[in-house]
């Protein structure tokens, strides 16, 4: 009998004891061993970064068995399916969970970081060196402290800045592992080049055919390769970048919807409104007021 794969829920994790969180965007816990874990497959809809400090963790990621030991860091991106989770009785670890929008908001203008993080989609577990373990622990504690500082007017901005600094250090680890690893598969190379193109051109180019042309492959092959490497279609990736940019412009700028329509090369405001409501569930005006 097949299981219905349910979505994981970052909001439910907020009810865990001994965890701290920032709105609906970020949660930290040092007691992941005490958290209730699902017994059926779950499709991730947030980013998870964890460090095992003691014991052992076993789970399946997209049907592939993963074993986490002390000193290992795991990075699980959205859309992956986690199943068969279990851990040893003495397991301890640090865990960060963040919404996909929050993650992309932080790394939005840092293509080197986002490109390196793509590597973790195919290599979710990496062994850290002693100095790298201490660095991650330090980031964890200072971010946790800032989340708890409710009197700080710049609390969220501080946390985002600290996370970006941590992402740079994590990317340096990924860079080290990447260089020590076997040569990349062709699918990974194409996927990375595709994402780099999207980051630079999503405001003006939304056709999958245009991207396949730049990569000198057919649209069908691009679609199959991107889907295999990321569990998303090319158009989903393109749309995600557009929606993120729309969210940022609507919330963090005083530009009119007409100006945003022109900046992102939509045919007209009506088209932008329908596109935004389809993906976010409300109109641009409603989102700006929310």
N, C-alpha and C positions, 0 to 999 in steps of 0.2 A: 504493500500500500504506500503510495507516494504522499509525502508531507506537503501541505500548502506552506510555502515559504513566506513567513511574516516579516514585516519591516521591523528593524530594531528601533528603539524609541529613546532618544536622549533625554526627553522630559521625564520619563519614568525613573531614570537613573538619579534624578534630583531628589527622589524620596529616600535614597540610600542614606543610612546614618554615616557619620564621619566623612562626608564629602562636602566640598565647597563648590559653588557655581557662580557664573556670571551670566545673568539673564537666561536666555535659551541658547546661548552660544558656546559655553565652555564649562566643563566639569572636571574637577580634580579629586582623586581619592588615593589615599595611601593604604587602603584596606580593601583592595579588589578581591582578596581571598574571602571576604565576608559578604560580598555582593551576591544576590540571587541570580543565578545564571539560567538561561532558557534551556530546556531539554530538547527542543526541536530546532531545525535550521532557521537562521535569521539573516536577512539581507541587510547589510549595513547601510544606513542613510546618514552617517556621520563619520568623521575621521577619528581613529583611535591610535594613540601612541602610548606604549607601555614599556616599562623596564622591569625585568624579573630580577629581584635582589636575593631570593632564596627559594629553594625547592625547584619544582618543575611544572610546566603547563603544557598540555597537549590539546590540540583541536584540529579540525579540518577547515581549510580555506579553499572554497571552490572544489571540494572533494579531495584536495591534496593535504596529506597529514603534515602538521607542523609541530615541532617540539621546541619549547622555549626553556632555556636553562639560565642560571645566574649569570648576569652580565650581558644577556641578550636583550636587544630592543626590538620591538615589533611595531610596524606601522601598517595599519589596516585602513585602506581607503573605502569610500562609499561604493556601493553596488556589489561588493564581494559578499559571498554567502559563507557564514561561519556556522559550524556544526560540530557535534561530538566533543564539546568542551569539557575538560576535566583537569584537575590539578592535584598535586601531592598535598598531604596534610600540612606540611611545613612551608607551603608556598607563601611568599610575600612579594609585593611589587608596587610600583608607582604607576598610576594610570591617568592619562589625559584624554578627554573626549571633547571634540568641538564640531560645531555645525559646519557643513560644507561651505555655506555662504560666508561664514566668519573666516574660515581658512583661506578662501580665495580673496576675500577682502584684504587680508593681511599681506598675502604674497602677490597681490595684483600687479604691481609694477616691477617685480623682481623675477625676470624670466629665468635666470640661472637657478634660483631656488625651485621654481615650479617644474623646470625641466628635470632637475635631479630627483625631485620627489616622484616623478613618473617611474623612475627606476624601482622604487619600493613597491609598485603594483605587481611586479613580477618577482621581487625579492623582499618579501615582507618581514623577514627575520635577519638581523645582523648582530654579530658579536662585537661588543665594544671593548676598547682598551681601558685599563684602570683609570686613566686621566679623563677619558670621555664619560665614564660612568659617573665620576664625581661632578663633572660639569653639568650633566643632565640633572643630577640630584639638586645641585645649587639652583638651576633654573626653576625646577619644580617648586622648591621651597619659597623662593622670592616671588614667583607668580602667585602661589597660594596666599602669601602674605598680602600682596597687593589686592587680590580679589576680596579679601576680608576687610580691607581699609575703606569702609563705606563713607568716611568723612572726606576722602580725597576726591575733589571735584573732577580730577583727570584720571580717575581709576581705570576706566575702560581703555583709554588711549595708552596709559602706562602698560597695561596688560598686553595690548596689541603690539606695542614696541618691544616688550620683553620676549613675546612669542616669536616675533620676526628675528630677533637676535638668536633665539634658540634654534629657529629653522636654519639659519646660516650655519650654526655649529653642526646640526644634524646633517645638513647638506654636505658639509665637509667630510663627515663620516661616510655618507653615501658615496661621495667622490672617491674616497680611499678604497672602499669595498668594490666599487665599480671598476676601478683600475686594476684591482687584484683579481677580478673575476674573469671568466671566459669572455671572448668577444660577444657582443650583443647579437641576438637573433635579428634577422632582417625585419621582422614585424615590429620589434622594439624601436629600431632605427626609424622606420617609417612613422610610427606613432609619435615619437619625440619630435621629428621634423614637422609633422602635421600640427601638433600643439604649438610649436614655435611660430608657425605660419598663422595659426588662428589668433594667437596673442597679438600679433602685429597688424592683422588685417580684418578682424571681425567687425570693425565699425563700417567697413565699406564692402566686404566680400562675404556673402553668406551661402553661396552656391557650392555644394560639395564638388561639382564638376570643376570649378575654378581651382580648388585645392588639389584635386587629383592631377590637374594639368600642370601645376607648379611642381608636383612631385614626380611627374612623368609616368604616372600609372593610371589605370582605368578607375572610374568612380566605383565600380563594383569591387575591385580589388582593395581600394582604399577603405570602403565600408567594411569588408570582411576582416581586414587587418586591424582596423581601429577597434572593431567589436571584439575581436579575439584578445587584443592586448588590454582593453579597458572595461569591457562589459557595457560600453556605450557606443551609440552610432556617431558618425561624424557630425550629423546635424544636431544631435543632443549636446555635443561639446560646444559647437558654435553658438547655439541658443543659450547655453549656460553662461558663456562669456558676455553675451548681449544683455541677458537678464541681470547679471551682477552689475554691469555698468549702469543699467537703468536704475537699479536700486540705489546705487551710490549717488548718481546724479539727482535723483528725486529727494533723497534724504539729506545729502550733504552739500547741495548747491542751491542757489536762488534762481537758476535758469528756468525759464518758462517751459512748459511741455512742448510748445512750438519750437523753441530753440533746441531742446533735446531731440526732437524729431529730426531736425535738420542735421544736428551733430552726428547722429547715429544712422543717417541716410535712410530713414523710413520714408515711404512714398507720401504719407500724410499722417496727421494726428490720429485719425480714426483707425488706421492700420496699426499704429503703435499701441493704441489703447486695447484693441482686440488681442494683439500678440501678448501684451503684458498680462491682461486678465486671464488668458488661457493658461499661462505659466505660473502666475502668482495667486490668482483667485480673486483679485480686486482690480479696480481701475487705477491708473497712475495717480489720479487726484485723491482717491481713497487711501492709497498707500502713503502718499505724502502727508496726509492728515493723521494717519494712524500712529 
